[in-house]
Amino acid sequence: MKDFFKFTLATVTGIVLSGIVLFFIGILVIAGIVSSSEPETVVKKNSVMTLDLNGMLEERAQESAFNFVSKLVSGDDENTYGLDDILSSIKKAKENENIKGIYIQASRLGTTYASLQAIRSALADFKESGKFVVAYSDNYTQGMYYLSSVADKVLLNPKGMIEWRGIASAPLFYKDLLQKLGIEMQVFKVGTYKSAVEPFIATEMSPANREQVSEYINSIWGQVVKGVSDSRKITPDSLNAYADRMLMFYPAEESVKCGLADTLIYKNDVKEYLKKLADIKKDDRIRMLGLNDMINVKKNVPKDKSGNIIAVYYAVGEIVDAAGSVGDEQAIVSGKMSRDLQKLQDDDDVKAVVIRVNSPGGSAFGSEQIWHAVKELKAKKPVIVSMGDYAASGGYYISCVADTIVAEPTTLTGSIGIFGIIPSFKGLSEKVGLTYDVVKTNKFSDFGNLMRPLNSEEKTLLQMMVTEGYNTFVGRCAEGRHMTKEAIEKIAEGRVWTGETAQELGLVDELGGIDKALDIAVKKAGIEAYSVVSYPAKESFLDVLLSTQTTSYMESQLLKSKLGDYYKNFNLLKNLGERPTIQARVPFELNIK
């Protein structure tokens, strides 16, 4: 009878779990059908584009059906936006005569200052049309205020606040935690500033790392202050004084008095404010078009019939040798990207390629394979790199051979260095009572056994390999940038630079966004008529559904909603063993706020 109840309970549990999984798959299918059947948006008179920013920003948005399930699982109302969608929508709003202006409803956007700078530049370009930009928030985060300060009018809730406090970087260190667990991280590196390994072997920043972090966060802050100063007509000295006062703790009237905001207004009254600004009669309707509406607005340009293509290839995420090695995080799989670039190389319709790099680096071996593919592509047609939030270490490795490199002033790049990291679980095994023994035929037969530390000869060999990788990296940069190895070595050593400084050092050619990279590509290709095509093509909803492990996806979304900013650190430790031993990448989590 006991077995009967046991098996019955197991069967019922299995049926319930299967039902839950099928339920979510059903929701995904229905949401996918709905999202894929959205009609073209017809823009009517007296329309205003709304940028309701509350969520996370990616280079290219995920399939909307998965966003729907993500909200359902996590229980919040945050969205995932594509930077490409936002920039494209702002451009369409500029060209459409029925759109009077843009209204920014600023909540919170999980991204870096480079992406905020790209959106801000697009909004500044939009204003050149003579149309208005208005921003409102109950409470502006610092990043959202930087973006919103480009608006003609900055509106604030009478009981709201503006976060304006400066930038800090506060990385986490795992050494003591690992030590308590009995795990020793054995590190091999080249580069005084190569700080990616520090969280595993130290409890605070090294002097060299503190120097470089201070340099690049001050460079980013300088860009933020300059942008706000130019838009709000407030001197940089005053803005820094306001940051030191922490105005967010003062009444909202103080933000208006200091010039950070223009008007105190409740959210319910904003629509009437927009009507007056757009010269729309009180009884007439103002049509608000959200980002999804704008995505479905047809571009106001004639269809190109030349057959010429400017390809934009998105290289986003950590560089890995095999898919799935960094959990559910977006990644650049070196073999796939190399094959994709080969196809673009062989396609005679593709006249030039813009590679959009947003990567902190990763596998040194994978970076070398992609570098070779980019070099082969460059031999046949112009290659322009457009750098996003990061294009550092391996991200710079795959960029350095391009004809022209374009970066945002706040892009983090450089970090020319290599490191290797191998854990030893000897202490952990002793804590839990595990022992091991070995029989071998040759001296290094048991190399890689994580139950013991490396011996001196093994350490020498690994350091030799890392040094060789560093020398190759430096050589690739010298060749691509037409500089001597000695000149590269002076600015290498694993040091991270902002795009602004990197241009001064010769690591970057131009400052700007993807539009500037496209303009350069067209000019180098020597063509007038063309179409811009993005690669890899976005997967259809069905492809995403079939290729995604639904249970794993649900699990990651739940963890993200509970862990928040600490999810990346959790995911790092969870998947540490899957990463390659020799890497070219910036610190796993820069933690800039």
C-alpha positions in Angstrom: 0.0 0.0 0.0 2.9 2.3 0.8 4.3 1.8 -2.7 0.9 2.4 -4.2 0.6 5.8 -2.6 4.2 6.7 -3.4 3.8 5.9 -7.1 0.4 7.6 -7.2 1.8 10.8 -5.6 4.8 10.8 -8.0 2.4 10.4 -11.0 0.1 13.2 -9.8 3.2 15.4 -9.2 4.5 14.7 -12.7 1.1 15.5 -14.2 0.9 18.8 -12.3 4.4 19.9 -13.3 3.8 18.9 -16.9 0.6 20.9 -16.8 2.4 24.0 -15.5 5.1 23.7 -18.3 2.4 23.2 -20.9 0.4 26.1 -19.5 3.4 28.5 -19.9 4.1 27.1 -23.4 0.5 27.7 -24.3 0.8 31.3 -23.1 4.0 31.7 -25.1 2.3 30.4 -28.3 -0.8 32.7 -27.8 1.4 35.7 -27.0 3.6 34.9 -30.0 0.6 34.7 -32.4 -0.7 38.0 -31.1 2.7 39.8 -31.2 3.4 38.5 -34.7 0.1 39.7 -36.1 0.3 43.3 -35.0 -0.9 45.5 -37.9 1.0 48.5 -39.3 0.5 51.6 -37.3 -1.2 54.5 -39.1 0.0 57.8 -37.7 -2.9 60.3 -37.4 -2.7 64.1 -36.9 -1.9 65.5 -33.5 0.2 62.4 -32.4 3.0 62.4 -29.8 5.5 59.6 -29.5 5.8 58.3 -26.0 9.0 56.8 -24.6 7.8 55.1 -21.5 11.1 53.8 -20.2 10.8 51.3 -17.3 12.9 48.2 -17.5 16.0 46.8 -19.2 17.8 47.9 -22.4 19.4 45.5 -24.8 21.1 46.1 -28.2 18.2 44.2 -29.8 15.0 43.3 -28.0 14.1 39.8 -27.1 11.0 38.2 -28.6 8.0 40.0 -27.1 6.2 36.8 -26.1 9.1 36.0 -23.7 8.9 39.5 -22.3 5.2 38.8 -21.6 6.1 35.6 -19.7 8.9 37.3 -17.9 6.4 39.8 -16.5 4.0 37.0 -15.6 6.7 35.1 -13.7 8.4 38.0 -12.0 5.2 39.8 -11.2 6.5 43.3 -12.2 5.7 45.7 -15.0 9.2 46.2 -16.4 9.9 45.8 -20.1 12.9 44.8 -22.2 13.6 47.4 -24.9 15.9 47.2 -27.9 18.2 50.1 -28.4 17.8 49.5 -32.2 14.0 49.9 -31.9 14.3 53.1 -29.8 16.8 54.7 -32.2 14.8 53.7 -35.3 11.5 54.9 -33.7 13.0 58.3 -32.9 14.2 58.7 -36.5 10.7 57.7 -37.8 9.1 60.2 -35.5 11.4 63.0 -36.8 10.4 62.2 -40.4 6.6 61.9 -39.8 4.8 65.2 -40.2 1.9 64.0 -38.1 4.0 63.5 -35.0 4.2 66.8 -33.0 6.9 65.7 -30.5 8.3 63.1 -28.1 7.2 62.7 -24.5 9.6 60.8 -22.3 8.1 59.2 -19.3 11.2 58.4 -17.3 11.1 55.7 -14.7 14.2 53.4 -14.6 16.3 52.0 -17.4 18.8 49.2 -16.7 21.7 50.1 -19.0 25.0 52.0 -19.2 25.8 55.6 -20.0 27.0 54.7 -23.5 23.5 53.6 -24.5 21.9 56.5 -22.7 24.3 58.8 -24.6 23.2 57.2 -27.9 19.5 57.7 -27.2 20.2 61.3 -26.0 22.0 62.1 -29.2 19.1 60.7 -31.2 16.7 63.0 -29.3 19.0 66.0 -29.9 18.9 65.2 -33.6 15.1 64.9 -33.4 14.9 68.4 -32.0 16.6 69.7 -35.1 13.2 69.2 -36.8 11.7 71.9 -34.7 9.5 69.5 -32.8 9.4 69.4 -29.0 10.8 66.9 -26.5 9.2 66.9 -23.0 10.2 64.7 -20.1 8.3 63.8 -16.9 9.1 61.6 -14.0 7.9 61.0 -10.4 11.5 60.4 -9.5 14.4 60.7 -11.9 17.2 58.2 -11.5 20.6 59.8 -12.4 20.8 58.0 -15.7 17.3 58.9 -16.7 17.9 62.5 -15.8 21.0 62.6 -18.0 18.9 61.3 -20.9 15.9 63.5 -20.1 17.9 66.7 -19.6 18.1 67.0 -23.4 14.4 67.8 -23.4 13.0 71.2 -24.1 11.1 71.0 -20.8 11.9 68.8 -17.8 8.8 68.2 -15.6 8.9 66.8 -12.1 6.2 65.6 -9.7 5.7 68.2 -6.9 6.7 65.5 -4.4 9.3 63.9 -6.6 13.1 64.1 -6.7 16.0 64.1 -9.1 18.9 61.8 -8.3 22.1 63.7 -9.0 25.1 62.5 -7.0 28.0 61.6 -9.2 29.3 58.1 -10.3 30.8 55.4 -8.2 32.1 51.9 -8.9 31.8 49.4 -6.1 32.8 45.9 -7.3 32.3 42.8 -5.1 35.2 40.6 -4.0 34.8 36.8 -3.5 38.1 35.9 -2.0 37.0 35.4 1.7 33.8 33.6 0.6 35.8 31.2 -1.6 38.3 30.7 1.2 35.5 29.8 3.6 34.3 27.3 1.1 37.8 25.9 0.6 38.2 27.0 -3.0 41.5 28.5 -4.2 41.6 30.5 -7.4 44.9 30.1 -9.2 45.5 33.1 -11.4 47.9 33.8 -14.3 47.9 37.2 -16.1 49.8 39.7 -18.1 49.0 43.4 -17.5 49.3 45.5 -14.4 45.8 46.8 -14.9 44.2 43.5 -15.8 41.8 43.5 -12.9 39.3 40.9 -13.9 40.9 38.4 -11.5 41.0 40.7 -8.5 37.6 39.7 -7.1 38.8 36.1 -6.7 42.2 36.8 -5.1 41.8 40.1 -3.2 39.5 41.9 -0.8 39.9 45.4 -2.3 41.1 47.1 -5.5 44.8 47.2 -6.2 46.4 50.6 -6.5 46.6 50.2 -10.3 43.0 49.2 -10.6 41.9 52.0 -8.4 43.8 54.4 -10.7 42.2 53.1 -13.9 38.7 53.0 -12.4 39.0 56.5 -11.1 40.2 57.6 -14.5 37.3 56.1 -16.5 34.4 57.0 -14.1 35.6 60.6 -14.0 35.7 60.5 -17.8 32.1 59.2 -17.9 31.0 61.7 -15.3 32.6 64.5 -17.3 30.5 63.5 -20.3 27.4 63.4 -18.2 28.0 66.8 -16.7 28.9 68.4 -20.1 25.7 67.0 -21.6 23.5 68.4 -18.8 25.4 71.6 -18.7 24.9 72.2 -22.5 21.2 71.4 -22.4 20.2 73.1 -19.1 22.7 76.0 -19.3 24.1 75.3 -15.9 27.8 75.5 -15.3 29.8 72.3 -14.6 31.0 73.7 -11.3 27.4 74.3 -10.2 26.3 70.8 -11.3 29.1 69.3 -9.2 28.1 71.5 -6.3 24.5 70.2 -6.6 25.8 66.6 -6.7 27.7 67.2 -3.4 24.5 68.6 -1.9 22.4 65.6 -2.8 19.4 67.6 -4.0 17.3 64.5 -4.1 16.7 64.9 -0.3 15.5 68.5 -0.7 12.0 69.6 -1.6 11.3 69.4 -5.4 11.1 73.2 -5.5 14.9 73.2 -5.0 15.5 71.3 -8.2 13.5 73.9 -10.1 15.4 76.7 -8.3 18.7 75.2 -9.3 17.6 74.8 -12.9 17.5 71.0 -13.1 13.7 71.0 -13.7 11.4 73.5 -15.3 7.9 72.8 -13.9 6.4 70.9 -11.0 3.3 69.0 -12.2 1.3 65.9 -11.4 1.3 63.1 -13.8 -2.4 63.3 -14.5 -2.0 66.9 -15.8 0.9 66.2 -18.2 -1.5 65.3 -21.1 -3.1 68.8 -21.0 0.4 70.3 -20.8 1.4 68.5 -24.0 -1.8 69.6 -25.7 -0.9 73.3 -25.1 2.7 72.7 -26.2 1.5 71.0 -29.4 -1.1 73.7 -30.0 -3.9 71.2 -29.9 -7.4 72.5 -28.9 -8.6 71.4 -25.4 -11.5 69.4 -26.9 -9.4 67.7 -29.5 -7.8 64.4 -28.9 -4.0 63.9 -28.5 -2.9 60.6 -29.8 0.0 58.9 -27.8 2.0 56.4 -29.7 4.1 54.0 -27.6 7.3 52.3 -28.7 5.4 49.2 -30.0 3.3 51.5 -32.1 6.3 53.2 -33.5 8.0 50.0 -34.3 5.1 49.2 -36.6 5.1 52.6 -38.3 6.3 52.2 -41.9 9.5 54.1 -42.7 8.9 57.2 -44.8 11.6 56.4 -47.4 11.2 55.0 -50.9 12.1 51.3 -51.4 15.6 50.8 -52.6 15.9 48.9 -55.9 19.7 48.9 -56.3 20.3 45.6 -54.6 23.2 47.1 -52.6 23.3 46.1 -49.0 25.1 47.7 -46.0 25.2 44.9 -43.4 25.0 45.6 -39.7 26.2 42.6 -37.8 25.4 42.6 -34.0 28.1 41.0 -31.9 26.6 41.2 -28.4 27.6 39.5 -25.1 30.5 37.5 -23.8 32.8 35.8 -26.4 32.5 32.0 -25.9 33.7 28.9 -27.7 30.4 27.1 -27.4 26.8 28.1 -26.9 25.3 27.8 -23.4 28.6 28.2 -21.6 27.5 31.4 -19.8 24.1 30.2 -18.7 21.1 32.2 -20.1 23.2 35.3 -20.8 23.5 36.6 -24.4 26.8 35.5 -25.9 29.0 35.7 -29.1 29.7 32.1 -30.2 33.0 32.4 -32.0 32.4 29.6 -34.5 29.0 30.9 -35.5 30.1 34.5 -35.9 33.1 33.4 -38.0 30.8 31.5 -40.3 28.4 34.4 -40.5 31.1 36.8 -41.5 32.3 34.4 -44.1 28.8 34.4 -45.7 28.8 38.2 -45.7 32.3 38.1 -47.3 31.0 35.9 -50.1 27.8 37.8 -50.7 28.5 40.2 -53.6 25.4 42.3 -52.7 26.9 43.2 -49.4 29.1 46.3 -50.2 30.2 47.1 -46.6 29.8 45.7 -43.1 29.2 47.6 -39.8 30.0 45.3 -36.9 28.1 46.5 -33.8 30.3 45.3 -30.9 28.8 45.3 -27.4 31.1 42.9 -25.5 33.3 42.8 -22.4 35.4 40.1 -24.1 35.7 36.5 -23.1 37.5 33.5 -24.6 41.0 34.5 -25.9 40.9 31.6 -28.4 37.4 32.6 -29.6 38.5 36.3 -29.9 41.4 35.2 -32.2 39.1 33.2 -34.4 36.7 36.1 -34.9 39.7 38.5 -35.4 40.8 36.3 -38.3 37.3 36.3 -39.8 37.1 40.1 -39.6 40.5 40.4 -41.3 39.4 38.1 -44.1 36.2 40.1 -44.5 38.1 43.4 -44.6 40.3 42.1 -47.4 37.2 42.1 -49.7 35.0 45.0 -48.5 35.0 47.9 -45.9 34.5 46.9 -42.3 33.5 49.5 -39.7 33.2 48.8 -36.0 30.5 50.6 -34.0 31.2 50.2 -30.3 28.3 50.1 -27.8 28.5 50.0 -24.0 31.6 47.8 -24.0 34.1 46.8 -26.6 36.9 45.8 -24.3 39.6 43.1 -24.1 38.3 40.4 -26.4 35.7 42.9 -27.6 38.6 45.2 -28.7 40.5 42.2 -30.0 37.7 41.5 -32.6 37.5 45.2 -33.4 41.1 46.3 -33.8 41.5 45.1 -37.4 38.5 47.1 -38.8 39.0 50.0 -41.3 37.5 52.5 -38.9 36.4 52.2 -35.3 33.6 54.4 -33.9 32.8 54.6 -30.2 30.5 56.6 -27.9 32.6 58.9 -25.6 31.4 56.8 -22.7 32.0 53.4 -24.3 34.4 51.3 -22.2 37.1 49.8 -24.4 40.8 48.9 -24.5 41.7 46.5 -21.7 44.3 44.8 -23.9 45.4 41.9 -21.7 45.0 38.2 -21.0 44.5 36.1 -17.9 44.0 32.5 -16.9 42.1 31.2 -13.9 41.9 27.7 -12.6 40.2 26.7 -9.3 41.5 24.2 -6.8 38.9 22.4 -4.7 41.4 20.8 -2.4 40.3 22.7 0.7 36.6 22.1 -0.1 37.2 18.4 -0.6 39.0 18.2 2.8 36.1 20.0 4.5 33.6 17.5 3.2 35.8 14.4 3.7 36.7 13.7 0.0 40.2 12.2 -0.8 41.7 11.2 -4.1 44.6 9.1 -5.5 46.2 8.9 -8.9 48.2 6.6 -11.1 49.7 8.1 -14.3 52.0 7.3 -17.2 53.7 10.6 -17.6 54.6 13.7 -15.6 51.6 15.8 -16.6 49.0 13.1 -17.2 46.8 14.4 -14.4 47.1 18.0 -15.3 43.8 19.8 -14.7 42.8 17.7 -11.7 40.9 20.2 -9.6 41.3 18.2 -6.5 44.8 19.5 -6.1 46.7 22.8 -6.6 49.0 23.2 -9.7 52.6 22.5 -9.1 55.4 24.9 -10.0 56.1 23.4 -13.5 52.4 23.5 -14.4 52.2 27.1 -13.3 55.2 28.0 -15.4 53.6 26.4 -18.5 50.3 28.2 -18.0 52.1 31.6 -17.4 54.0 31.0 -20.6 50.8 30.4 -22.5 49.2 33.5 -21.1 52.2 35.6 -22.0 52.2 34.2 -25.5 48.5 35.1 -25.8 49.2 38.6 -24.6 52.0 39.1 -27.1 49.7 37.9 -29.9 46.9 40.3 -28.7 49.4 43.2 -28.7 50.6 42.3 -32.2 47.0 42.1 -33.6 46.3 45.6 -32.2 49.6 47.0 -33.6 48.8 45.6 -37.0 45.2 46.8 -37.0 45.9 50.3 -35.7 49.1 50.8 -37.7 51.1 51.4 -34.6 54.3 49.8 -33.2 54.0 47.0 -30.6 55.9 49.3 -28.3 53.3 52.0 -28.7 50.5 49.6 -28.0 52.2 48.2 -25.0 52.4 51.6 -23.4 48.5 51.8 -23.4 47.8 48.1 -23.0 48.6 46.3 -19.7 44.9 45.5 -19.4 44.0 49.1 -18.9 40.3 50.1 -19.5 39.7 53.4 -21.3 36.6 55.4 -22.2 35.9 56.0 -25.9 36.8 59.7 -25.4 40.3 58.8 -24.1 40.7 55.9 -26.5 40.4 58.3 -29.4 43.2 60.5 -28.1 45.4 57.3 -27.7 44.7 56.1 -31.3 42.6 53.1 -30.3 39.4 54.6 -31.7 39.0 56.8 -34.8 35.7 58.6 -34.4 33.2 59.4 -31.6 29.6 58.8 -32.3 26.9 56.1 -32.6 25.9 53.5 -35.1 24.5 56.2 -37.6 28.0 57.7 -37.9 29.4 54.2 -38.5 26.8 53.6 -41.2 27.7 56.9 -42.9 31.4 56.0 -43.0 30.5 52.5 -44.4 28.4 54.0 -47.2 31.2 56.5 -48.1 33.9 53.8 -48.1 31.7 51.5 -50.2 31.3 54.3 -52.8 27.5 53.8 -53.3 24.5 56.1 -53.2 21.5 53.7 -53.2 21.4 50.9 -50.6 19.4 49.0 -48.0 20.5 48.4 -44.4 20.1 44.8 -43.4 20.7 43.5 -39.8 22.5 40.2 -39.1 22.0 37.7 -37.7 18.3 37.9 -38.6 16.1 38.0 -35.6 14.6 34.6 -34.9 10.9 34.1 -35.4 8.8 33.4 -32.4 8.6 29.7 -33.2 12.4 29.5 -33.5 12.8 31.1 -30.1 10.3 28.9 -28.5 11.8 25.7 -29.9 15.4 26.7 -29.1 14.8 27.9 -25.6 14.6 25.6 -22.6 11.3 27.0 -21.2 11.9 25.7 -17.6 15.5 27.2 -17.5 14.1 30.5 -18.8 11.4 30.7 -16.2 14.0 29.9 -13.5 16.4 32.6 -14.7 13.5 35.2 -14.8 12.5 34.3 -11.2 16.1 34.7 -10.0 16.5 38.0 -11.8 13.3 39.4 -10.2 14.5 38.3 -6.7 18.2 39.0 -6.9 18.1 42.2 -9.0 21.5 43.8 -9.4 23.1 40.7 -7.7 21.9 38.3 -10.4 25.0 38.8 -12.6 27.3 37.9 -9.7 25.2 34.8 -8.9 25.3 33.7 -12.5 29.0 34.3 -12.7 29.7 32.0 -9.8 27.2 29.5 -11.0 28.8 29.2 -14.5 32.4 29.9 -13.6 33.5 26.3 -14.4 32.0 26.5 -17.9 34.2 29.5 -19.0 37.5 28.9 -20.8 40.7 28.9 -18.8 42.4 31.6 -20.8 40.4 34.8 -21.2 40.6 38.3 -22.6 37.9 40.3 -20.9 37.2 43.1 -18.5 36.1 42.5 -14.9 33.0 40.2 -14.7 30.9 43.0 -13.1 32.1 46.6 -13.3 29.3 47.8 -11.0 29.2 51.4 -12.2 26.4 53.5 -10.7 
